[in-house]
Amino acid sequence: MSFTAADLTVLEIGLINKCNNVCPLCLRSDKKLMSMLNKNEALRFDALVRFLDTLPNLTRVVLMGALSEPTLYPEFFDLIS
């Protein structure tokens, strides 16, 4: 089975690898895991917008925050508007 960008209607995406919370059960407390991640790395806004523009039937974007806080993304309000 194959699909194209036109088939994609929902996208789950992580914007940034940064968090200001200290949740006790969070994977961020795993020092080994965190040593493998680039801390405070964020997607480039212009590249993200260009990518989203290639998805003509996108109806929903889910901002993931498994290891991050999406609202810390520098262009967060620009993105959601």
PLY file of the C-alpha trace (Angstrom):
ply
format ascii 1.0
element vertex 81
property float x
property float y
property float z
element edge 80
property int vertex1
property int vertex2
end_header
0.00 0.00 0.00
1.34 3.42 -0.87
0.15 6.91 -0.21
0.92 10.45 -1.32
0.96 13.79 0.47
-2.61 14.32 -0.76
-3.73 11.31 1.31
-2.53 12.84 4.57
-5.29 14.59 6.53
-3.90 14.49 10.09
-0.32 15.21 11.15
1.27 14.65 14.56
4.42 16.71 14.97
6.90 17.72 17.65
8.03 21.32 17.31
10.80 21.63 19.85
12.92 19.58 22.22
12.57 21.84 25.23
10.51 21.72 28.39
10.26 23.85 31.52
8.25 21.32 33.55
9.68 18.73 35.94
7.09 15.96 35.76
8.12 13.05 38.01
7.30 10.27 35.51
8.57 12.06 32.40
11.14 10.39 30.15
13.17 13.62 30.36
14.34 12.41 33.78
16.19 9.55 32.03
19.73 10.95 31.77
20.82 8.35 29.20
17.92 9.16 26.89
18.38 12.89 27.25
22.09 12.62 26.49
21.12 11.32 23.02
18.84 14.26 22.22
19.84 17.72 21.05
18.59 19.91 23.85
16.46 22.92 22.92
16.44 22.01 19.23
13.45 23.38 17.31
12.09 22.97 13.80
12.82 25.92 11.54
9.60 27.89 11.08
10.11 28.57 7.36
10.85 24.90 6.64
7.83 23.81 8.68
5.49 26.18 6.83
6.85 25.01 3.46
6.30 21.38 4.50
2.74 22.04 5.69
2.00 23.78 2.39
2.79 20.51 0.57
-0.12 18.76 2.33
-3.20 19.97 0.43
-5.80 17.94 2.36
-4.45 18.47 5.86
-7.36 19.15 8.21
-5.73 18.77 11.63
-2.28 19.17 13.17
-1.64 17.59 16.56
1.25 19.15 18.47
3.09 16.39 20.28
4.78 16.94 23.59
6.11 13.56 24.71
9.49 15.04 25.60
8.73 18.70 25.14
6.33 21.56 25.69
5.02 22.71 22.28
4.09 26.18 23.55
7.80 26.92 24.09
8.30 26.89 20.30
9.52 30.43 19.49
7.02 30.93 16.64
4.17 29.05 18.34
1.58 31.84 17.99
2.59 32.55 14.39
2.16 28.88 13.59
-1.30 28.46 15.07
-2.59 31.64 13.45
0 1
1 2
2 3
3 4
4 5
5 6
6 7
7 8
8 9
9 10
10 11
11 12
12 13
13 14
14 15
15 16
16 17
17 18
18 19
19 20
20 21
21 22
22 23
23 24
24 25
25 26
26 27
27 28
28 29
29 30
30 31
31 32
32 33
33 34
34 35
35 36
36 37
37 38
38 39
39 40
40 41
41 42
42 43
43 44
44 45
45 46
46 47
47 48
48 49
49 50
50 51
51 52
52 53
53 54
54 55
55 56
56 57
57 58
58 59
59 60
60 61
61 62
62 63
63 64
64 65
65 66
66 67
67 68
68 69
69 70
70 71
71 72
72 73
73 74
74 75
75 76
76 77
77 78
78 79
79 80
